[in-house]
Amino acid sequence: MQQLKISNEIKNLDTTKIKEHLFFYKYDSRNVKPLLKSENKEIPLEDIATYNSFKGEVFENIIYELLLEYALHNDFITKFVLKGPHQNRIDKFYKTGLMIDKKLQIAYKSNYKDISEFDALFFTNDALYFVEMSTSKKTVSLNKRLEKKYALLKVLFPKFHIRALIILTQGTVGLKRFPQYCTIWITKDLNDDELLKQLVFNRKKRNFKTPYTHEKFIEAYTIRHSKFIYFQTLEWIFKKSREKGFVDLNFFKSKKLSLYFGIYTKLYIGFLDIDEFLKLVPSYSDYILNVFVTIEKINTKDFDLVFYVKNQNGKLKRVRITTKETSIKDKELDGFTNAEVRFMKYLVKPEYFLELDYIKQLKESLKSFKPLS
């Protein structure tokens, strides 16, 4: 395994060589401009999140620019994917694959839907590295995002080792909780308020020409990878698991399915009659359209049956029953789960409905369920 050593420029956020490039990136600065125009040097408490979000954008662009320099001067990096102002193709009409999205970020799309986004991607002789950068001092949400990105890249590039480079700032907690495939770099905090102000009010839009013309710098769309189509794969898993009539838990234990749990978190196994569901959750008071039954990865060790209930008013609820409580939570209307159930509703057929007693048996079996890793 190649040992990645942080450069002094990255460690110290030294922008000497790359500062001019930062003015050609797109920034969501609409809500930041009033804060930076104000004569009050202290950012109001209610605006801290907005300001920190913008600072995070700038941090990401600084690190990306410094990584370009790092790649240029390190021969063990064989390919490095261009994004932002350095790339020359925005794939508006590219349906499925790795591409540059409208925000000029590296993304994997399936049927035009963003599946995952990567701060940077680069190859060595035997590995593909994805890069995650964050200015947050807490790492819980970042750790959750890693599993999906890792699993997706493992499906797309089965012959490569998949590794992650995580770039954080001084004082970040939870560093020991990252998976073994991660390399952690720590930089100083971004405290250059004058630079932030310049980027907001002096952004440039034209006449940028990337200096990174070496053959190792590549466009996202040129990378060959295995095909992964989000919704069709979800349907294949569903039908394959029900080929024998019952839910084949052994099917879900394979290494391939373990990766799919990483991508989807939950996999659909059938449907439940509304009256049967109400026997399980008599307190549920909304008018129900469909009840979707899933096996969900709760954490790194535990799996459970979780119900996704589509109401007649269009709302979607996640329902999980434990010995302690019955948890009912709203799902976002524009989120992945709503898109999944819109697709899965076309598979609502009598042969895929599950009996209540069988649901209870499955739930018990999942207590000892362990897929291959």
Disulfide bonds with the S-S distance in Angstrom:
none
